[in-house]
């Protein structure tokens, strides 16, 4: 049983012409969702995953999406209390 929950936010830059495609790609991934978009290519993405490895794998998949220019980790927290409450 995993006693951790990893919460991260990313700033993602995508080509303006590929913004919808990038957003759709992120929103269909497990553990990731677009929380805010400025409509011009900048996205704030939330990742909630049970491990650091899954968080990093999700970040790498986002970086590889067509139209994505960059993805930068802005925030990362490991929440052990949340995991214990939700797993019990």
Secondary structure, 3 states (H helix, E strand, C coil): CCCCCEEEEEEEEECHHHHHHHHHHHHCCCCEEEEEECCCCEEEEEEEECCHHHHHHHHHHHHCCCCEEEEEEEEEEECHHHHHHHHC
